[in-house]
């Protein structure tokens, strides 16, 4: 497991957070909006699996994450006709 593989896996996870809308919008005092993503604690890459450990920021509902995972599983489970 090289450092390059961990960085690549980390960028894929952050990209998934962005595309899935898994973030909080925090409005700064100057009017700009900053996105707060879940904190990634560790990534373990092996030959056949990748393990991600992250925590959601306060104010972000775990139900949002569950609904996104269930939706993506239902899309990938559909038979191709």
C-alpha positions as CSV (number, residue, x, y, z in Angstrom):
1,X,0.0,0.0,0.0
2,X,1.8,3.1,-1.2
3,X,1.2,6.7,-0.3
4,X,0.1,7.3,-3.9
5,X,-2.7,4.8,-3.6
6,X,-3.9,6.4,-0.4
7,X,-3.9,9.9,-1.9
8,X,-5.8,8.6,-5.0
9,X,-8.4,6.8,-2.7
10,X,-8.8,10.0,-0.6
11,X,-9.4,12.2,-3.7
12,X,-12.0,9.7,-4.9
13,X,-13.8,9.9,-1.6
14,X,-13.8,13.7,-1.5
15,X,-15.1,13.7,-5.1
16,X,-17.9,11.3,-3.9
17,X,-18.8,13.7,-1.1
18,X,-19.0,16.6,-3.5
19,X,-21.1,14.8,-6.1
20,X,-23.4,13.3,-3.4
21,X,-23.9,16.6,-1.7
22,X,-22.5,15.3,1.6
23,X,-21.4,18.6,3.1
24,X,-22.5,21.5,5.2
25,X,-22.7,25.0,3.8
26,X,-21.2,27.5,6.2
27,X,-21.8,31.2,5.5
28,X,-18.8,33.3,6.3
29,X,-19.0,36.9,7.6
30,X,-18.0,38.3,4.2
31,X,-20.9,36.5,2.5
32,X,-19.0,33.7,0.9
33,X,-20.2,30.1,1.4
34,X,-17.7,27.5,2.6
35,X,-18.4,23.8,2.2
36,X,-17.5,21.6,5.2
37,X,-16.9,18.0,4.3
38,X,-16.7,15.0,6.6
39,X,-13.3,14.5,8.3
40,X,-11.3,11.6,6.9
41,X,-9.4,9.9,9.7
42,X,-7.7,7.0,7.9
43,X,-7.6,5.1,4.6
44,X,-6.4,1.5,4.4
45,X,-5.8,0.1,0.9
46,X,-5.2,-3.6,0.3
47,X,-5.2,-5.7,-2.8
48,X,-8.9,-6.3,-2.8
49,X,-10.5,-3.8,-0.4
50,X,-10.3,-0.1,0.6
51,X,-11.4,0.9,4.1
52,X,-12.4,4.5,4.8
53,X,-12.9,5.9,8.3
54,X,-14.5,9.3,8.5
55,X,-16.8,11.3,10.8
56,X,-19.7,13.6,9.7
57,X,-19.6,17.2,10.9
58,X,-22.0,18.3,13.6
59,X,-25.3,19.3,11.9
60,X,-25.1,16.7,9.1
61,X,-27.7,14.0,9.5
62,X,-26.5,10.4,9.1
63,X,-29.9,9.7,7.5
64,X,-28.7,11.8,4.5
65,X,-25.7,9.4,4.1
66,X,-27.9,6.3,4.5
67,X,-30.4,7.6,1.9
68,X,-27.7,8.3,-0.6
69,X,-26.1,4.8,-0.1
70,X,-29.5,3.1,-0.4
71,X,-30.3,5.1,-3.6
72,X,-26.9,4.3,-5.2
73,X,-27.3,0.6,-4.3
74,X,-30.8,0.5,-5.8
75,X,-29.5,2.0,-9.0
76,X,-26.6,-0.4,-9.3
77,X,-28.8,-3.4,-8.5
78,X,-31.2,-2.9,-11.4
79,X,-30.9,-5.5,-14.1
80,X,-29.7,-4.2,-17.5
81,X,-32.3,-5.1,-20.2
